[in-house]
């Protein structure tokens, strides 16, 4: 597809010489006319192969193959977010040492160009914030829960039927996929190494259609956001659900689409939007990286990008992050409950923006929805724990961040 156009744009014809597979004897009609091998050494030792493209996924042996290829003087293109999120510094070091190109645009955002802009186009900026909707599965699920007013379990089944969610959806719904991508974006944006385990992660499995309905009535849309900030407290990287005002640019990102929002001290605000998953969007990013390497080979400029990154920076503890919060409580339907709840919030140092006695439950209890002013996560969590301990509170069902429009709060 687009072979002649690509050849014209990069100044050379790109051909696939060999494909590494588990079983080289298995018939593969899509690889007709291309040599198959189950021995990676055949690729390493072939002097005609200049670029190794890794799209097998997982940590091992993918990481080993990439390192061995670069040590053999071959350029590497990958879409492997697992390896990049955990071993970026090592990969950069080997690429720099052996003067080879190492590109990974497809690891975040599918076909959305965001890695190259952060590495090249925006390097004149001090980036203070990068955040976005970067998991298509969860965005599809939350969009359908909002539009169709259906439950989490029902929309998960629908996502699995359509092939958007795996049989075991944990990587997506627990926020792990987004957390790996957040680590990559934060490392590039803030010139440091942010590893997967540095990211505070919360998924969407506790989000209900009731929360979504209350949010809509309050003027909010819920999204699973990856948030990266360079703050006075340190590098703050998180993945969690957020109620966004309907006017927020990320609130309108629906279905399987992704978007990444960047704030820099020169450019101001910029947003990158497109299909964040799928074979063709990811292939578009991978092939674009291959073309970039081919151009460098033709021009004799391979290794021109210095794959270096700054020292490890202090991380901001999640407890010190600041946001407004939405809390949904099930309480005894009796006089004095609201006063007792307000007093408990006050003792925790949390002031309230609004409190709504929403409706009665089947059991005869009442639901209360409260939205706080901006507080630390530690204070909001402490307030929720104190409320749960009250005899009149049956359950604290939800604690969800609310974006209030201030740059340093989310």
N, C-alpha and C positions, 0 to 999 in steps of 0.2 A: 504494500500500500504506500503510495506517494514516493516510490523509489527514485524516479527520475528527478522529481522536485527536490528531494533531499540531496541527491548527488550534486545538483546545481548549486544548492545553498551552502554546502560545506566544501565543495571543490574536490571531492573524491567519491568514488563509489564504495559504499559500505556493504560488505557481504558477511553472512553468517558462515563461519568455517566449520565449527563443531558445536554440538550441544551435549552437555553432560546430563545423563539420565540414570535412573536406578537400573533399568534393564535395557541394554542396547539392542537386544534381539526382538523386543516388542515392536509391533508394527504401529507407526505413528504417521497417519496420512498428512497431518499438518506440517510435518518435517520432511516431506518428500524431497529428495535430492540433496539433503544436508547430512553430513556425517554425524553419527551418534557415537557416544563413548560413555562407558561407566567408569573410566579411569581419569581422574583429574590431571594426572601427570602428563597425559597426552596433550592437554591444553597448555600446561605450563611449558612444555618442551617444544611446542610448535612455534618457530620463529615468525611465521606469517600472522600469528594472532597477536594483535596489538592491544585490544580492549577486551576485558572480561566483564560480562554483565551478570550480576548475581541477583536472581529473583526467586530463589528457592525458599526464603524466609527462615525464621528461627535463628537461634544463637549459633549452634554448631550443627554441621561443620561449616556453615556459611562464613563465620568470622575467620576460621582457619583458611578457607579458600581465598578470601579477599586478601589476607595478609601475605599468603604465599604468592599470590599473583603479583602484588606490588613489589615484593622482594625480588621477583623474577623480572622486574622492569616493565610489567604490563599495567596499563591504566585500568581503573575499576569504576564501574557504574553500578549502583545498587538502589533498591527501593526498600531496604531492610531496616525498618524503624527499631526492631529489637536490638540489633547489633549497634546501630548508631547511638541509641539512647544510653547504652551501657559502656561503650568502648570507643567513643569519639576521639578522645585524646590519643589513645594508642594508634588508631587508624590514621589520624593526622600525622603523627610522628613518623610512621613508616612511609606514608606518601611523600612527606617532605624529604626524608632521608634518601629516598630512591628517585626523587625528581619525576614523579608520575602524577597524573591527574586522578583525583578521587571525587566523584560527584554523586549526589544522592537526592536530587530534587523530588523523586517519587516517594520518598519516605514520609512526607507530610503533605496532606492536602490533595492527594491524587494528581489531577491535571492542573491544579492551581500553582502558578509560579510564586513561591514564597522563599525558598531556600536561597536561590540566586539573588533576589532583591536584598535579603538580609546580609549576604556575604559581599555583595558588590554594589548594587544600586543605592543602598542606604548607608554606606560606610562613612559618609560625611556627617552622619547624625550620631548624637548620643541618644540611644533608644531608652525611653523610660517605661514603656509598656508594650506588651504584645499579648493579645488575647483573641480567642475565637471559638467558633463552633467547628470542631475538627474531627468529629466522629459521625459519619453519615447514618449509621444504624440507630444510635440514640436520638439523633435529630429527627429521623423519620418517625420513630416511636412517639416522641413528645409532640410532634406536629399532628399525628393522627389522633393522639389522646385529646389534643386541643380542638381539632376540627370535628371529630366524630363523637366526642364525649364517651369514649370507651375505656375500659380498665387496662392497667399495665399488662396483666396476663393475656388479655385478648389481643392487644396490639403486638405483644412479643410473638404470639403464635402467627399473626399475620406477617410480621417481618421475617420469620423463619420460613413461612410458605413462599414468600417472594424471593428468598435467597439473600436478604439483607442481613439476617442474623444467623449465626452458626447454631448447630444443635446444642452446643454448650456456649451460651452467649456471654459468659462471664467477662471476657476481655473487653467487650463493648459496654455492657450495661453496668459493670462495676467501675468503669472509668479508666481501666488499665491501658487500653489502646490510646486514648486521648492523653494519658499521663506520659507515655513514651514520646508522643509527638510534642507535648509541652516541654519536655526536657530538652529536646533537640532545638526547638525555637528559642527557648530561654538561653541556651548555651551560645547560640549565634548572636542573639540580640544584645546580650550583656557581656560578651567577650569573656566567658568563663566556662567551666564545666558544671553543668547541672545534670546529675544522673537520675535515672528512673526512681531510685529509692529516696531522692531528695524531694519528690513531688508529693504533696498532700492530696489524697484521692478520696472522693466520695461519688458513688454511682447514682443511678436513677431508680433502683428497684423499690425504694420507699415512696416514690411520688405517686399520688393517687389522682383520679379524676376530680375528686372533691377539691384538692389543693389547686388544681389547674382552674377549676371553675371560680373559686374564691379569688385567685390571682387575676383572672380576666375581669371580674367585677371591680377589682381595685385598680385596674388599668395596666396589668402586667402580663407578660408572656414568659413562660419558663423555658430555659435552655440549659443544656449541659455545656458549661464553658471551661476552656483552659485559660488560665490567667497567669501571666508572668509580669512582675513589676520589679524595678530597681528602686528600692526604698532606702531610707536612712537606717532602717532596722536590718537591712540585708536584702538578698535576692529572694523574692516571694514568688513561689511557683505552686499553683493549685489547680485541681480539676474538681468541679462540683456543680450541682444545679444552682441556677440563679434566676430570680424573678427580674426580668428586664422591663423597663417602661416600654410601652408599645411604640414609642417614637425613637427608641434606640436603634442604631443601624443594624445591629445583630439580631434584633427581634423579628425581622422579616425574613431571616434565612430559614427556609422550610424544606421539608423532605430530606433527600439524601445530599443536598447541597451543603457546602462548607464555606466559611469565610474567616479570614484572619485580619484583625484590626491592629495597626501599628501606630504608635505615637513617638515622634522624634522631635528633638529641639530645633531642627531646621525645617524639615518637611511639614511638621505639624501632624495631621492625622491622615492616614491612608488605609484603604481596605482592599483586600484581595479576595475575589469571590469566584466560585465555580463548582464543578462536580468534584467532590472530595474522595470518591471511591469508584471502583469499577475497573474492569480490565482495560478498556480503551483510554480513559483519562490517565490512569497510571502509566500505561504504555506510552502515551504522549510525552509524559515527563521523562521517562527512561530514555526514549529515543532522542529527545532534545539534548539530554546529557551526552549521549553517544555522538551526536552531531557536534557538540561543543568540543569533545575530545578530538574528533576527526579534524576539525578546523585547526586545533593546536598542533596536531601531527603534521598537517600540510604546511603550516606556517613555521614549523620548527620552534614552537613556543610552549611545548609541554612542560609542566612543572612551574609555569609562570606564577600560579597562585600559591602563595606560601601558606601551608596548612598548619598555622600556629594559632594558639588560643591562650588567653590570659590565665593567670593563676586562679585557683579555686577561691571563690569569694564567700563571705559569710552569708548564711541563709537566714531569712526572717522566720522565726517560729510561727506556726499557724495561729497560735494563741494570741499573738500580737496583731494579727491582721484585723482590719476594721470594716464594718459593713452595717447596714440596717438588716433586720431579721424579721421574717414572718414566722409566727408560732401558731399552731392550731392545737387547741386543748379540748378535751372532753371533761366536763365538770358537772358536779351536782347542781341540779336546777332548783336552787333555793336562795333565799335572800342573803345578801352580804358576800356572795361569792366574788363578784367583781371587785369589791373593795379589798378583799383578802388577796386577790391576785395582783392588784395594783400595788399593794403594800410590799408583796414579795419581790416584784420587779424593782421597786425603789430600794429595797435593802440590798439587792444585787448591783445597784448602781446603774440600772438600765431604765431610761426614760421612754415613754410610749408615745408614738406618733398617732396611733389610732387603735381602738378596741371595738370589736363588733361582736355582739351576741348573735351568732349566725342562725342557729336553728336547733330544734330539739332532736334527739336521737331516738331510735326505736326503743331503747331501754328506758326512756324518760329523762335521761340526762340532757345537757345542753352542750353545744359546741361554741367555743369562743375563738375568734381569730384576732391576734394582736400583731401590729407592725411597730417595731421599735425605731427610735432614732439611731444614729450611727454609734456603735459600741465595738469594743474588741470582741473577738471570737471567744476569748476566755470568759468575759462577762456574760455573753449570751448563753454560753454553755452552762455556766454556774446558775443563771436564772432559770434555765430549763430544768436543771437538777433540783433546785429548790422548789419549783412549782410541782414537779412530780412527787415530791415528798409531802405535799399538802394533802390532808384527808379529803378535801373537797375536790381535788383534781384526780379524775379517774385515769387519765392518760395524756401525756404530751405526745401528740401524734406526728407533728412535723416541726422541724427547725430548718428554715431555708433562707439563704442570703437574698437580700433585695438590693439591687443597684439603685442608688438615689441620685445619680448624675454627677457626683463629685469625682474628680479625677483620681483621688487617692483612696477611694472606698469602693469595695465590691465584695 
